[in-house]
Amino acid sequence: MRHRGVMGLAWAGCDDDEIASYGDHASKAMIIKYAGVDRQIMRAKHTWKKRQ
């Protein structure tokens, strides 16, 4: 699974273990690398909604 696949699963709310079980990434470091930016974006949007 490439970055786009990990990104989609992260946006769907999957945690690292779920992403690892679905894809072929054995390394959690790679999952964190690929999903980290997307999770940060989701947290920022969620925080912004709370502000409004």
PASEBA-1860 file (N, C-alpha, C; in nm, 3 decimals):
! residues 52
1> MRHRGVMG> 0.085/-0.115/0.000/0.000/0.000/0.000/0.090/0.123/0.000 ~ 0.056/0.217/-0.079/0.136/0.337/-0.090/0.080/0.447/-0.001 ~ 0.145/0.560/-0.009/0.107/0.674/0.074/-0.041/0.708/0.062 ~ -0.094/0.707/-0.058/-0.236/0.742/-0.080/-0.328/0.647/-0.003 ~ -0.295/0.518/-0.003/-0.378/0.421/0.069/-0.373/0.441/0.219 ~ -0.253/0.464/0.271/-0.238/0.490/0.415/-0.311/0.618/0.451 ~ -0.299/0.718/0.366/-0.365/0.846/0.389/-0.517/0.828/0.396 ~ -0.573/0.750/0.305/-0.717/0.726/0.305/-0.764/0.655/0.430
9> LAWAGCDD> -0.687/0.558/0.474/-0.724/0.486/0.596/-0.713/0.577/0.719 ~ -0.612/0.663/0.719/-0.597/0.757/0.830/-0.715/0.854/0.834 ~ -0.756/0.903/0.717/-0.871/0.994/0.711/-0.999/0.923/0.755 ~ -1.005/0.792/0.736/-1.122/0.716/0.778/-1.123/0.689/0.928 ~ -1.013/0.726/0.996/-1.007/0.711/1.141/-0.942/0.583/1.188 ~ -0.876/0.511/1.098/-0.809/0.386/1.138/-0.684/0.417/1.220 ~ -0.659/0.333/1.320/-0.536/0.351/1.396/-0.421/0.275/1.329 ~ -0.302/0.286/1.385/-0.184/0.227/1.322/-0.194/0.075/1.306
17> DEIASYGD> -0.249/0.009/1.407/-0.263/-0.138/1.400/-0.359/-0.179/1.289 ~ -0.467/-0.105/1.273/-0.563/-0.137/1.167/-0.500/-0.116/1.029 ~ -0.426/-0.008/1.014/-0.360/0.018/0.886/-0.258/-0.091/0.856 ~ -0.182/-0.132/0.958/-0.080/-0.237/0.939/-0.145/-0.369/0.901 ~ -0.259/-0.400/0.959/-0.323/-0.527/0.929/-0.384/-0.528/0.789 ~ -0.423/-0.413/0.739/-0.483/-0.405/0.606/-0.378/-0.404/0.496 ~ -0.272/-0.330/0.520/-0.172/-0.313/0.415/-0.052/-0.402/0.434 ~ 0.049/-0.376/0.357/0.170/-0.458/0.364/0.283/-0.385/0.436
25> HASKAMII> 0.250/-0.279/0.510/0.352/-0.209/0.587/0.373/-0.283/0.718 ~ 0.489/-0.343/0.734/0.520/-0.410/0.858/0.574/-0.311/0.960 ~ 0.629/-0.202/0.914/0.691/-0.105/1.001/0.593/0.005/1.043 ~ 0.575/0.018/1.173/0.487/0.125/1.221/0.548/0.261/1.195 ~ 0.680/0.267/1.185/0.746/0.394/1.155/0.701/0.448/1.019 ~ 0.684/0.361/0.922/0.637/0.404/0.790/0.491/0.448/0.796 ~ 0.411/0.379/0.874/0.270/0.418/0.888/0.261/0.555/0.953 ~ 0.339/0.576/1.058/0.339/0.705/1.127/0.387/0.814/1.032
33> KYAGVDRQ> 0.487/0.783/0.952/0.539/0.881/0.856/0.432/0.921/0.755 ~ 0.364/0.824/0.700/0.264/0.852/0.596/0.135/0.909/0.651 ~ 0.093/0.862/0.767/-0.036/0.904/0.821/-0.026/1.026/0.912 ~ 0.093/1.057/0.958/0.111/1.165/1.054/0.063/1.301/1.006 ~ 0.098/1.338/0.885/0.057/1.467/0.830/-0.094/1.473/0.817 ~ -0.153/1.366/0.771/-0.299/1.364/0.752/-0.372/1.372/0.885 ~ -0.319/1.305/0.985/-0.382/1.313/1.117/-0.369/1.453/1.175 ~ -0.258/1.519/1.149/-0.242/1.656/1.195/-0.344/1.748/1.129
41> IMRAKHTW> -0.368/1.729/1.001/-0.468/1.809/0.929/-0.606/1.784/0.987 ~ -0.638/1.658/1.015/-0.769/1.627/1.072/-0.786/1.691/1.209 ~ -0.681/1.686/1.293/-0.688/1.749/1.425/-0.707/1.900/1.413 ~ -0.638/1.961/1.319/-0.650/2.106/1.300/-0.792/2.143/1.258 ~ -0.849/2.067/1.165/-0.986/2.095/1.121/-1.086/2.075/1.235 ~ -1.065/1.971/1.313/-1.154/1.943/1.426/-1.146/2.057/1.528 ~ -1.025/2.103/1.555/-1.005/2.214/1.648/-1.068/2.341/1.595 ~ -1.056/2.366/1.466/-1.115/2.485/1.406/-1.267/2.483/1.419
49> KKRQ> -1.328/2.366/1.401/-1.472/2.355/1.415/-1.517/2.386/1.558 ~ -1.437/2.347/1.655/-1.469/2.376/1.794/-1.467/2.526/1.820 ~ -1.382/2.597/1.749/-1.369/2.741/1.769/-1.489/2.817/1.716 ~ -1.554/2.764/1.619/-1.662/2.836/1.555/-1.791/2.831/1.632
END
